[in-house]
Amino acid sequence: MGVAGAGAADRGRRVPIRTCVGCRRAVPQAELSRFAVVDGEVAADVGRRLPGRGAWLHEDPECRTAAERRGALGRALRRSRAR
Ligand SMILES: [Zn+2]
């Protein structure tokens, strides 16, 4: 069975898909950690309830390093300032 496409293998299960800002793969949200900006600093959103924009990232250090190198975290999390 030669399906060449990228894995949409198990359709039928509806899980939220998020894109990791490190490796930029779209994966189920459950595989990623959420980060948000708190007081201008990027913080892990452990409870997934911090307000504002979130960025999603694998816990893999390589993903985090890649995101930081590209400035992807800051870009994903930049929010409009009130002034
Ligand atoms: Zn990743």
PDB file of the backbone (N, CA, C, O) and the ligand in Angstrom, with CONECT records:
HET     ZN  A 101       1
ATOM      1  N   MET A   1       0.834  -1.186   0.000  1.00  0.00           N
ATOM      2  CA  MET A   1       0.000   0.000   0.000  1.00  0.00           C
ATOM      3  C   MET A   1       0.860   1.222   0.000  1.00  0.00           C
ATOM      4  O   MET A   1       1.426   1.586   1.031  1.00  0.00           O
ATOM      5  N   GLY A   2       0.968   1.851  -1.109  1.00  0.00           N
ATOM      6  CA  GLY A   2       1.902   2.974  -1.164  1.00  0.00           C
ATOM      7  C   GLY A   2       1.230   4.316  -1.109  1.00  0.00           C
ATOM      8  O   GLY A   2       1.071   4.985  -2.130  1.00  0.00           O
ATOM      9  N   VAL A   3       0.847   4.701   0.046  1.00  0.00           N
ATOM     10  CA  VAL A   3       0.308   6.048   0.174  1.00  0.00           C
ATOM     11  C   VAL A   3       1.456   7.004   0.455  1.00  0.00           C
ATOM     12  O   VAL A   3       2.121   6.912   1.487  1.00  0.00           O
ATOM     13  N   ALA A   4       1.674   7.904  -0.456  1.00  0.00           N
ATOM     14  CA  ALA A   4       2.848   8.764  -0.326  1.00  0.00           C
ATOM     15  C   ALA A   4       2.571  10.000   0.506  1.00  0.00           C
ATOM     16  O   ALA A   4       3.502  10.658   0.970  1.00  0.00           O
ATOM     17  N   GLY A   5       1.329  10.314   0.697  1.00  0.00           N
ATOM     18  CA  GLY A   5       1.000  11.564   1.371  1.00  0.00           C
ATOM     19  C   GLY A   5       1.394  11.566   2.827  1.00  0.00           C
ATOM     20  O   GLY A   5       1.678  10.518   3.406  1.00  0.00           O
ATOM     21  N   ALA A   6       1.411  12.724   3.408  1.00  0.00           N
ATOM     22  CA  ALA A   6       1.736  12.824   4.822  1.00  0.00           C
ATOM     23  C   ALA A   6       0.538  12.378   5.641  1.00  0.00           C
ATOM     24  O   ALA A   6      -0.614  12.519   5.232  1.00  0.00           O
ATOM     25  N   GLY A   7       0.844  11.843   6.790  1.00  0.00           N
ATOM     26  CA  GLY A   7      -0.101  11.013   7.500  1.00  0.00           C
ATOM     27  C   GLY A   7      -1.418  11.605   7.913  1.00  0.00           C
ATOM     28  O   GLY A   7      -1.531  12.236   8.964  1.00  0.00           O
ATOM     29  N   ALA A   8      -2.388  11.405   7.105  1.00  0.00           N
ATOM     30  CA  ALA A   8      -3.748  11.651   7.553  1.00  0.00           C
ATOM     31  C   ALA A   8      -4.385  10.310   7.881  1.00  0.00           C
ATOM     32  O   ALA A   8      -5.559  10.063   7.607  1.00  0.00           O
ATOM     33  N   ALA A   9      -3.580   9.473   8.465  1.00  0.00           N
ATOM     34  CA  ALA A   9      -3.942   8.067   8.601  1.00  0.00           C
ATOM     35  C   ALA A   9      -5.239   7.861   9.361  1.00  0.00           C
ATOM     36  O   ALA A   9      -6.182   7.246   8.862  1.00  0.00           O
ATOM     37  N   ASP A  10      -5.269   8.382  10.565  1.00  0.00           N
ATOM     38  CA  ASP A  10      -6.497   8.141  11.297  1.00  0.00           C
ATOM     39  C   ASP A  10      -7.400   9.353  11.259  1.00  0.00           C
ATOM     40  O   ASP A  10      -7.376  10.203  12.150  1.00  0.00           O
ATOM     41  N   ARG A  11      -8.170   9.411  10.240  1.00  0.00           N
ATOM     42  CA  ARG A  11      -9.202  10.433  10.244  1.00  0.00           C
ATOM     43  C   ARG A  11     -10.381   9.868  11.006  1.00  0.00           C
ATOM     44  O   ARG A  11     -10.497   8.661  11.219  1.00  0.00           O
ATOM     45  N   GLY A  12     -11.239  10.763  11.404  1.00  0.00           N
ATOM     46  CA  GLY A  12     -12.328  10.279  12.224  1.00  0.00           C
ATOM     47  C   GLY A  12     -12.144  10.774  13.640  1.00  0.00           C
ATOM     48  O   GLY A  12     -13.107  11.111  14.329  1.00  0.00           O
ATOM     49  N   ARG A  13     -10.900  10.814  14.063  1.00  0.00           N
ATOM     50  CA  ARG A  13     -10.650  11.400  15.381  1.00  0.00           C
ATOM     51  C   ARG A  13     -10.449  12.889  15.228  1.00  0.00           C
ATOM     52  O   ARG A  13      -9.604  13.332  14.450  1.00  0.00           O
ATOM     53  N   ARG A  14     -11.194  13.633  15.940  1.00  0.00           N
ATOM     54  CA  ARG A  14     -11.051  15.078  15.815  1.00  0.00           C
ATOM     55  C   ARG A  14     -10.277  15.618  16.999  1.00  0.00           C
ATOM     56  O   ARG A  14     -10.784  15.705  18.117  1.00  0.00           O
ATOM     57  N   VAL A  15      -9.069  15.967  16.730  1.00  0.00           N
ATOM     58  CA  VAL A  15      -8.273  16.581  17.782  1.00  0.00           C
ATOM     59  C   VAL A  15      -7.829  17.932  17.274  1.00  0.00           C
ATOM     60  O   VAL A  15      -7.616  18.110  16.075  1.00  0.00           O
ATOM     61  N   PRO A  16      -7.686  18.890  18.182  1.00  0.00           N
ATOM     62  CA  PRO A  16      -7.202  20.205  17.764  1.00  0.00           C
ATOM     63  C   PRO A  16      -5.778  20.087  17.248  1.00  0.00           C
ATOM     64  O   PRO A  16      -4.926  19.457  17.874  1.00  0.00           O
ATOM     65  N   ILE A  17      -5.536  20.692  16.119  1.00  0.00           N
ATOM     66  CA  ILE A  17      -4.202  20.655  15.539  1.00  0.00           C
ATOM     67  C   ILE A  17      -3.539  22.014  15.733  1.00  0.00           C
ATOM     68  O   ILE A  17      -4.136  23.062  15.487  1.00  0.00           O
ATOM     69  N   ARG A  18      -2.299  21.964  16.176  1.00  0.00           N
ATOM     70  CA  ARG A  18      -1.536  23.200  16.324  1.00  0.00           C
ATOM     71  C   ARG A  18      -0.205  23.030  15.616  1.00  0.00           C
ATOM     72  O   ARG A  18       0.279  21.917  15.415  1.00  0.00           O
ATOM     73  N   THR A  19       0.362  24.142  15.251  1.00  0.00           N
ATOM     74  CA  THR A  19       1.654  24.088  14.589  1.00  0.00           C
ATOM     75  C   THR A  19       2.747  24.438  15.576  1.00  0.00           C
ATOM     76  O   THR A  19       2.707  25.493  16.209  1.00  0.00           O
ATOM     77  N   CYS A  20       3.714  23.561  15.707  1.00  0.00           N
ATOM     78  CA  CYS A  20       4.859  23.828  16.561  1.00  0.00           C
ATOM     79  C   CYS A  20       5.685  24.950  15.934  1.00  0.00           C
ATOM     80  O   CYS A  20       6.034  24.887  14.755  1.00  0.00           O
ATOM     81  N   VAL A  21       5.992  25.970  16.723  1.00  0.00           N
ATOM     82  CA  VAL A  21       6.742  27.091  16.168  1.00  0.00           C
ATOM     83  C   VAL A  21       8.220  26.740  16.007  1.00  0.00           C
ATOM     84  O   VAL A  21       8.986  27.511  15.429  1.00  0.00           O
ATOM     85  N   GLY A  22       8.615  25.583  16.517  1.00  0.00           N
ATOM     86  CA  GLY A  22      10.001  25.151  16.351  1.00  0.00           C
ATOM     87  C   GLY A  22      10.186  24.401  15.045  1.00  0.00           C
ATOM     88  O   GLY A  22      10.888  24.865  14.146  1.00  0.00           O
ATOM     89  N   CYS A  23       9.564  23.254  14.945  1.00  0.00           N
ATOM     90  CA  CYS A  23       9.745  22.433  13.751  1.00  0.00           C
ATOM     91  C   CYS A  23       8.652  22.686  12.722  1.00  0.00           C
ATOM     92  O   CYS A  23       8.710  22.170  11.606  1.00  0.00           O
ATOM     93  N   ARG A  24       7.677  23.465  13.092  1.00  0.00           N
ATOM     94  CA  ARG A  24       6.598  23.876  12.203  1.00  0.00           C
ATOM     95  C   ARG A  24       5.766  22.713  11.691  1.00  0.00           C
ATOM     96  O   ARG A  24       5.179  22.781  10.611  1.00  0.00           O
ATOM     97  N   ARG A  25       5.722  21.675  12.456  1.00  0.00           N
ATOM     98  CA  ARG A  25       4.827  20.595  12.081  1.00  0.00           C
ATOM     99  C   ARG A  25       3.481  20.805  12.735  1.00  0.00           C
ATOM    100  O   ARG A  25       3.389  21.270  13.871  1.00  0.00           O
ATOM    101  N   ALA A  26       2.460  20.463  12.021  1.00  0.00           N
ATOM    102  CA  ALA A  26       1.120  20.522  12.575  1.00  0.00           C
ATOM    103  C   ALA A  26       0.825  19.190  13.229  1.00  0.00           C
ATOM    104  O   ALA A  26       0.778  18.151  12.570  1.00  0.00           O
ATOM    105  N   VAL A  27       0.630  19.237  14.519  1.00  0.00           N
ATOM    106  CA  VAL A  27       0.428  18.013  15.282  1.00  0.00           C
ATOM    107  C   VAL A  27      -0.716  18.229  16.256  1.00  0.00           C
ATOM    108  O   VAL A  27      -1.116  19.366  16.507  1.00  0.00           O
ATOM    109  N   PRO A  28      -1.240  17.154  16.800  1.00  0.00           N
ATOM    110  CA  PRO A  28      -2.289  17.305  17.819  1.00  0.00           C
ATOM    111  C   PRO A  28      -1.811  18.168  18.974  1.00  0.00           C
ATOM    112  O   PRO A  28      -0.687  18.036  19.460  1.00  0.00           O
ATOM    113  N   GLN A  29      -2.681  19.036  19.388  1.00  0.00           N
ATOM    114  CA  GLN A  29      -2.365  19.989  20.449  1.00  0.00           C
ATOM    115  C   GLN A  29      -1.798  19.313  21.690  1.00  0.00           C
ATOM    116  O   GLN A  29      -0.969  19.887  22.396  1.00  0.00           O
ATOM    117  N   ALA A  30      -2.243  18.106  21.946  1.00  0.00           N
ATOM    118  CA  ALA A  30      -1.812  17.395  23.150  1.00  0.00           C
ATOM    119  C   ALA A  30      -0.314  17.122  23.149  1.00  0.00           C
ATOM    120  O   ALA A  30       0.277  16.895  24.204  1.00  0.00           O
ATOM    121  N   GLU A  31       0.305  17.141  21.963  1.00  0.00           N
ATOM    122  CA  GLU A  31       1.737  16.864  21.902  1.00  0.00           C
ATOM    123  C   GLU A  31       2.583  18.101  22.170  1.00  0.00           C
ATOM    124  O   GLU A  31       3.806  18.015  22.284  1.00  0.00           O
ATOM    125  N   LEU A  32       1.934  19.237  22.269  1.00  0.00           N
ATOM    126  CA  LEU A  32       2.684  20.480  22.381  1.00  0.00           C
ATOM    127  C   LEU A  32       2.478  21.132  23.735  1.00  0.00           C
ATOM    128  O   LEU A  32       1.506  20.863  24.441  1.00  0.00           O
ATOM    129  N   SER A  33       3.423  21.998  24.077  1.00  0.00           N
ATOM    130  CA  SER A  33       3.258  22.817  25.265  1.00  0.00           C
ATOM    131  C   SER A  33       2.903  24.225  24.821  1.00  0.00           C
ATOM    132  O   SER A  33       3.359  24.693  23.778  1.00  0.00           O
ATOM    133  N   ARG A  34       2.099  24.882  25.608  1.00  0.00           N
ATOM    134  CA  ARG A  34       1.711  26.231  25.260  1.00  0.00           C
ATOM    135  C   ARG A  34       2.617  27.231  25.975  1.00  0.00           C
ATOM    136  O   ARG A  34       2.960  27.067  27.145  1.00  0.00           O
ATOM    137  N   PHE A  35       2.985  28.255  25.244  1.00  0.00           N
ATOM    138  CA  PHE A  35       3.747  29.339  25.834  1.00  0.00           C
ATOM    139  C   PHE A  35       2.984  30.627  25.627  1.00  0.00           C
ATOM    140  O   PHE A  35       2.307  30.808  24.615  1.00  0.00           O
ATOM    141  N   ALA A  36       3.097  31.508  26.578  1.00  0.00           N
ATOM    142  CA  ALA A  36       2.415  32.780  26.475  1.00  0.00           C
ATOM    143  C   ALA A  36       3.325  33.866  27.038  1.00  0.00           C
ATOM    144  O   ALA A  36       4.336  33.584  27.682  1.00  0.00           O
ATOM    145  N   VAL A  37       2.947  35.096  26.782  1.00  0.00           N
ATOM    146  CA  VAL A  37       3.740  36.202  27.288  1.00  0.00           C
ATOM    147  C   VAL A  37       3.154  36.693  28.602  1.00  0.00           C
ATOM    148  O   VAL A  37       1.978  37.048  28.685  1.00  0.00           O
ATOM    149  N   VAL A  38       3.993  36.705  29.620  1.00  0.00           N
ATOM    150  CA  VAL A  38       3.588  37.239  30.906  1.00  0.00           C
ATOM    151  C   VAL A  38       4.561  38.346  31.266  1.00  0.00           C
ATOM    152  O   VAL A  38       5.762  38.112  31.404  1.00  0.00           O
ATOM    153  N   ASP A  39       4.041  39.539  31.415  1.00  0.00           N
ATOM    154  CA  ASP A  39       4.892  40.680  31.730  1.00  0.00           C
ATOM    155  C   ASP A  39       6.048  40.807  30.748  1.00  0.00           C
ATOM    156  O   ASP A  39       7.176  41.120  31.131  1.00  0.00           O
ATOM    157  N   GLY A  40       5.757  40.564  29.499  1.00  0.00           N
ATOM    158  CA  GLY A  40       6.768  40.761  28.468  1.00  0.00           C
ATOM    159  C   GLY A  40       7.753  39.611  28.337  1.00  0.00           C
ATOM    160  O   GLY A  40       8.673  39.672  27.522  1.00  0.00           O
ATOM    161  N   GLU A  41       7.572  38.579  29.122  1.00  0.00           N
ATOM    162  CA  GLU A  41       8.483  37.446  29.035  1.00  0.00           C
ATOM    163  C   GLU A  41       7.732  36.209  28.600  1.00  0.00           C
ATOM    164  O   GLU A  41       6.561  36.016  28.927  1.00  0.00           O
ATOM    165  N   VAL A  42       8.424  35.388  27.866  1.00  0.00           N
ATOM    166  CA  VAL A  42       7.801  34.141  27.436  1.00  0.00           C
ATOM    167  C   VAL A  42       7.806  33.153  28.590  1.00  0.00           C
ATOM    168  O   VAL A  42       8.846  32.871  29.187  1.00  0.00           O
ATOM    169  N   ALA A  43       6.649  32.644  28.885  1.00  0.00           N
ATOM    170  CA  ALA A  43       6.543  31.701  29.985  1.00  0.00           C
ATOM    171  C   ALA A  43       5.753  30.488  29.541  1.00  0.00           C
ATOM    172  O   ALA A  43       4.847  30.589  28.714  1.00  0.00           O
ATOM    173  N   ALA A  44       6.100  29.354  30.092  1.00  0.00           N
ATOM    174  CA  ALA A  44       5.342  28.146  29.802  1.00  0.00           C
ATOM    175  C   ALA A  44       3.963  28.269  30.440  1.00  0.00           C
ATOM    176  O   ALA A  44       3.822  28.600  31.617  1.00  0.00           O
ATOM    177  N   ASP A  45       2.979  27.997  29.643  1.00  0.00           N
ATOM    178  CA  ASP A  45       1.611  28.106  30.123  1.00  0.00           C
ATOM    179  C   ASP A  45       1.163  26.729  30.566  1.00  0.00           C
ATOM    180  O   ASP A  45       0.485  26.005  29.837  1.00  0.00           O
ATOM    181  N   VAL A  46       1.557  26.388  31.774  1.00  0.00           N
ATOM    182  CA  VAL A  46       1.352  25.020  32.225  1.00  0.00           C
ATOM    183  C   VAL A  46      -0.123  24.663  32.300  1.00  0.00           C
ATOM    184  O   VAL A  46      -0.543  23.582  31.887  1.00  0.00           O
ATOM    185  N   GLY A  47      -0.883  25.581  32.826  1.00  0.00           N
ATOM    186  CA  GLY A  47      -2.301  25.291  32.959  1.00  0.00           C
ATOM    187  C   GLY A  47      -3.101  25.579  31.699  1.00  0.00           C
ATOM    188  O   GLY A  47      -4.308  25.345  31.651  1.00  0.00           O
ATOM    189  N   ARG A  48      -2.417  26.089  30.675  1.00  0.00           N
ATOM    190  CA  ARG A  48      -3.067  26.439  29.401  1.00  0.00           C
ATOM    191  C   ARG A  48      -4.207  27.415  29.597  1.00  0.00           C
ATOM    192  O   ARG A  48      -5.239  27.318  28.932  1.00  0.00           O
ATOM    193  N   ARG A  49      -4.030  28.326  30.482  1.00  0.00           N
ATOM    194  CA  ARG A  49      -5.114  29.271  30.713  1.00  0.00           C
ATOM    195  C   ARG A  49      -4.630  30.697  30.811  1.00  0.00           C
ATOM    196  O   ARG A  49      -5.380  31.584  31.219  1.00  0.00           O
ATOM    197  N   LEU A  50      -3.396  30.927  30.447  1.00  0.00           N
ATOM    198  CA  LEU A  50      -2.935  32.306  30.443  1.00  0.00           C
ATOM    199  C   LEU A  50      -3.629  33.066  29.321  1.00  0.00           C
ATOM    200  O   LEU A  50      -3.909  32.505  28.261  1.00  0.00           O
ATOM    201  N   PRO A  51      -3.900  34.318  29.554  1.00  0.00           N
ATOM    202  CA  PRO A  51      -4.590  35.114  28.548  1.00  0.00           C
ATOM    203  C   PRO A  51      -3.659  35.485  27.404  1.00  0.00           C
ATOM    204  O   PRO A  51      -2.440  35.339  27.491  1.00  0.00           O
ATOM    205  N   GLY A  52      -4.257  35.957  26.357  1.00  0.00           N
ATOM    206  CA  GLY A  52      -3.457  36.455  25.248  1.00  0.00           C
ATOM    207  C   GLY A  52      -3.074  35.351  24.284  1.00  0.00           C
ATOM    208  O   GLY A  52      -3.540  34.215  24.372  1.00  0.00           O
ATOM    209  N   ARG A  53      -2.215  35.727  23.370  1.00  0.00           N
ATOM    210  CA  ARG A  53      -1.828  34.775  22.352  1.00  0.00           C
ATOM    211  C   ARG A  53      -0.922  33.717  22.928  1.00  0.00           C
ATOM    212  O   ARG A  53      -0.112  33.983  23.816  1.00  0.00           O
ATOM    213  N   GLY A  54      -1.064  32.537  22.423  1.00  0.00           N
ATOM    214  CA  GLY A  54      -0.181  31.462  22.831  1.00  0.00           C
ATOM    215  C   GLY A  54       0.638  30.992  21.660  1.00  0.00           C
ATOM    216  O   GLY A  54       0.244  31.149  20.504  1.00  0.00           O
ATOM    217  N   ALA A  55       1.763  30.423  21.958  1.00  0.00           N
ATOM    218  CA  ALA A  55       2.557  29.759  20.939  1.00  0.00           C
ATOM    219  C   ALA A  55       2.697  28.310  21.370  1.00  0.00           C
ATOM    220  O   ALA A  55       2.815  28.007  22.557  1.00  0.00           O
ATOM    221  N   TRP A  56       2.682  27.443  20.409  1.00  0.00           N
ATOM    222  CA  TRP A  56       2.719  26.023  20.730  1.00  0.00           C
ATOM    223  C   TRP A  56       4.040  25.443  20.308  1.00  0.00           C
ATOM    224  O   TRP A  56       4.563  25.739  19.234  1.00  0.00           O
ATOM    225  N   LEU A  57       4.570  24.607  21.182  1.00  0.00           N
ATOM    226  CA  LEU A  57       5.928  24.125  20.962  1.00  0.00           C
ATOM    227  C   LEU A  57       6.068  22.728  21.554  1.00  0.00           C
ATOM    228  O   LEU A  57       5.527  22.431  22.619  1.00  0.00           O
ATOM    229  N   HIS A  58       6.804  21.878  20.844  1.00  0.00           N
ATOM    230  CA  HIS A  58       7.144  20.588  21.418  1.00  0.00           C
ATOM    231  C   HIS A  58       8.018  20.800  22.660  1.00  0.00           C
ATOM    232  O   HIS A  58       8.704  21.815  22.788  1.00  0.00           O
ATOM    233  N   GLU A  59       7.979  19.848  23.543  1.00  0.00           N
ATOM    234  CA  GLU A  59       8.869  19.953  24.693  1.00  0.00           C
ATOM    235  C   GLU A  59      10.296  19.614  24.318  1.00  0.00           C
ATOM    236  O   GLU A  59      11.219  19.798  25.111  1.00  0.00           O
ATOM    237  N   ASP A  60      10.467  19.130  23.140  1.00  0.00           N
ATOM    238  CA  ASP A  60      11.790  18.808  22.639  1.00  0.00           C
ATOM    239  C   ASP A  60      12.689  20.050  22.621  1.00  0.00           C
ATOM    240  O   ASP A  60      12.320  21.069  22.038  1.00  0.00           O
ATOM    241  N   PRO A  61      13.856  19.972  23.249  1.00  0.00           N
ATOM    242  CA  PRO A  61      14.757  21.131  23.286  1.00  0.00           C
ATOM    243  C   PRO A  61      15.141  21.610  21.893  1.00  0.00           C
ATOM    244  O   PRO A  61      15.389  22.799  21.690  1.00  0.00           O
ATOM    245  N   GLU A  62      15.191  20.708  20.949  1.00  0.00           N
ATOM    246  CA  GLU A  62      15.537  21.124  19.593  1.00  0.00           C
ATOM    247  C   GLU A  62      14.490  22.055  19.020  1.00  0.00           C
ATOM    248  O   GLU A  62      14.817  23.010  18.315  1.00  0.00           O
ATOM    249  N   CYS A  63      13.254  21.784  19.315  1.00  0.00           N
ATOM    250  CA  CYS A  63      12.183  22.646  18.817  1.00  0.00           C
ATOM    251  C   CYS A  63      12.282  24.018  19.473  1.00  0.00           C
ATOM    252  O   CYS A  63      12.098  25.046  18.821  1.00  0.00           O
ATOM    253  N   ARG A  64      12.568  24.019  20.742  1.00  0.00           N
ATOM    254  CA  ARG A  64      12.655  25.287  21.451  1.00  0.00           C
ATOM    255  C   ARG A  64      13.844  26.098  20.938  1.00  0.00           C
ATOM    256  O   ARG A  64      13.743  27.306  20.722  1.00  0.00           O
ATOM    257  N   THR A  65      14.960  25.418  20.747  1.00  0.00           N
ATOM    258  CA  THR A  65      16.132  26.104  20.227  1.00  0.00           C
ATOM    259  C   THR A  65      15.857  26.671  18.842  1.00  0.00           C
ATOM    260  O   THR A  65      16.222  27.807  18.539  1.00  0.00           O
ATOM    261  N   ALA A  66      15.222  25.882  18.024  1.00  0.00           N
ATOM    262  CA  ALA A  66      14.912  26.340  16.670  1.00  0.00           C
ATOM    263  C   ALA A  66      13.995  27.556  16.711  1.00  0.00           C
ATOM    264  O   ALA A  66      14.169  28.508  15.951  1.00  0.00           O
ATOM    265  N   ALA A  67      13.035  27.508  17.593  1.00  0.00           N
ATOM    266  CA  ALA A  67      12.096  28.615  17.698  1.00  0.00           C
ATOM    267  C   ALA A  67      12.802  29.875  18.184  1.00  0.00           C
ATOM    268  O   ALA A  67      12.544  30.972  17.690  1.00  0.00           O
ATOM    269  N   GLU A  68      13.687  29.709  19.145  1.00  0.00           N
ATOM    270  CA  GLU A  68      14.394  30.873  19.675  1.00  0.00           C
ATOM    271  C   GLU A  68      15.355  31.445  18.649  1.00  0.00           C
ATOM    272  O   GLU A  68      15.496  32.661  18.517  1.00  0.00           O
ATOM    273  N   ARG A  69      16.009  30.559  17.931  1.00  0.00           N
ATOM    274  CA  ARG A  69      16.960  31.037  16.927  1.00  0.00           C
ATOM    275  C   ARG A  69      16.278  31.864  15.855  1.00  0.00           C
ATOM    276  O   ARG A  69      16.816  32.866  15.383  1.00  0.00           O
ATOM    277  N   ARG A  70      15.107  31.438  15.486  1.00  0.00           N
ATOM    278  CA  ARG A  70      14.381  32.167  14.457  1.00  0.00           C
ATOM    279  C   ARG A  70      13.600  33.333  15.030  1.00  0.00           C
ATOM    280  O   ARG A  70      13.046  34.146  14.291  1.00  0.00           O
ATOM    281  N   GLY A  71      13.558  33.407  16.317  1.00  0.00           N
ATOM    282  CA  GLY A  71      12.725  34.442  16.925  1.00  0.00           C
ATOM    283  C   GLY A  71      11.248  34.136  16.765  1.00  0.00           C
ATOM    284  O   GLY A  71      10.393  35.017  16.853  1.00  0.00           O
ATOM    285  N   ALA A  72      10.972  32.864  16.527  1.00  0.00           N
ATOM    286  CA  ALA A  72       9.592  32.490  16.232  1.00  0.00           C
ATOM    287  C   ALA A  72       8.684  32.646  17.439  1.00  0.00           C
ATOM    288  O   ALA A  72       7.512  32.999  17.312  1.00  0.00           O
ATOM    289  N   LEU A  73       9.238  32.381  18.602  1.00  0.00           N
ATOM    290  CA  LEU A  73       8.414  32.520  19.795  1.00  0.00           C
ATOM    291  C   LEU A  73       7.973  33.966  19.985  1.00  0.00           C
ATOM    292  O   LEU A  73       6.794  34.256  20.187  1.00  0.00           O
ATOM    293  N   GLY A  74       8.930  34.842  19.916  1.00  0.00           N
ATOM    294  CA  GLY A  74       8.598  36.250  20.107  1.00  0.00           C
ATOM    295  C   GLY A  74       7.623  36.746  19.058  1.00  0.00           C
ATOM    296  O   GLY A  74       6.717  37.529  19.344  1.00  0.00           O
ATOM    297  N   ARG A  75       7.827  36.274  17.838  1.00  0.00           N
ATOM    298  CA  ARG A  75       6.945  36.731  16.770  1.00  0.00           C
ATOM    299  C   ARG A  75       5.536  36.196  16.973  1.00  0.00           C
ATOM    300  O   ARG A  75       4.547  36.906  16.787  1.00  0.00           O
ATOM    301  N   ALA A  76       5.468  34.935  17.356  1.00  0.00           N
ATOM    302  CA  ALA A  76       4.148  34.332  17.536  1.00  0.00           C
ATOM    303  C   ALA A  76       3.406  34.964  18.695  1.00  0.00           C
ATOM    304  O   ALA A  76       2.176  35.007  18.725  1.00  0.00           O
ATOM    305  N   LEU A  77       4.184  35.454  19.648  1.00  0.00           N
ATOM    306  CA  LEU A  77       3.563  35.936  20.873  1.00  0.00           C
ATOM    307  C   LEU A  77       3.416  37.443  20.922  1.00  0.00           C
ATOM    308  O   LEU A  77       2.822  37.995  21.848  1.00  0.00           O
ATOM    309  N   ARG A  78       3.965  38.099  19.914  1.00  0.00           N
ATOM    310  CA  ARG A  78       3.902  39.550  19.977  1.00  0.00           C
ATOM    311  C   ARG A  78       2.454  40.010  19.984  1.00  0.00           C
ATOM    312  O   ARG A  78       1.643  39.593  19.157  1.00  0.00           O
ATOM    313  N   ARG A  79       2.166  40.843  20.896  1.00  0.00           N
ATOM    314  CA  ARG A  79       0.795  41.315  20.945  1.00  0.00           C
ATOM    315  C   ARG A  79       0.794  42.815  20.833  1.00  0.00           C
ATOM    316  O   ARG A  79       1.784  43.483  21.131  1.00  0.00           O
ATOM    317  N   SER A  80      -0.301  43.320  20.409  1.00  0.00           N
ATOM    318  CA  SER A  80      -0.397  44.750  20.200  1.00  0.00           C
ATOM    319  C   SER A  80      -0.310  45.460  21.544  1.00  0.00           C
ATOM    320  O   SER A  80      -0.947  45.071  22.523  1.00  0.00           O
ATOM    321  N   ARG A  81       0.475  46.480  21.555  1.00  0.00           N
ATOM    322  CA  ARG A  81       0.625  47.200  22.823  1.00  0.00           C
ATOM    323  C   ARG A  81      -0.421  48.270  22.948  1.00  0.00           C
ATOM    324  O   ARG A  81      -0.964  48.765  21.959  1.00  0.00           O
ATOM    325  N   ALA A  82      -0.685  48.608  24.155  1.00  0.00           N
ATOM    326  CA  ALA A  82      -1.800  49.521  24.421  1.00  0.00           C
ATOM    327  C   ALA A  82      -1.426  50.965  24.139  1.00  0.00           C
ATOM    328  O   ALA A  82      -2.255  51.869  24.235  1.00  0.00           O
ATOM    329  N   ARG A  83      -0.160  51.166  23.789  1.00  0.00           N
ATOM    330  CA  ARG A  83       0.219  52.541  23.465  1.00  0.00           C
ATOM    331  C   ARG A  83       1.271  52.585  22.432  1.00  0.00           C
ATOM    332  O   ARG A  83       1.707  53.668  22.041  1.00  0.00           O
TER     333      ARG A  83
HETATM  334 ZN    ZN A 101       8.384  20.845  17.209  1.00  0.00          ZN2+
END
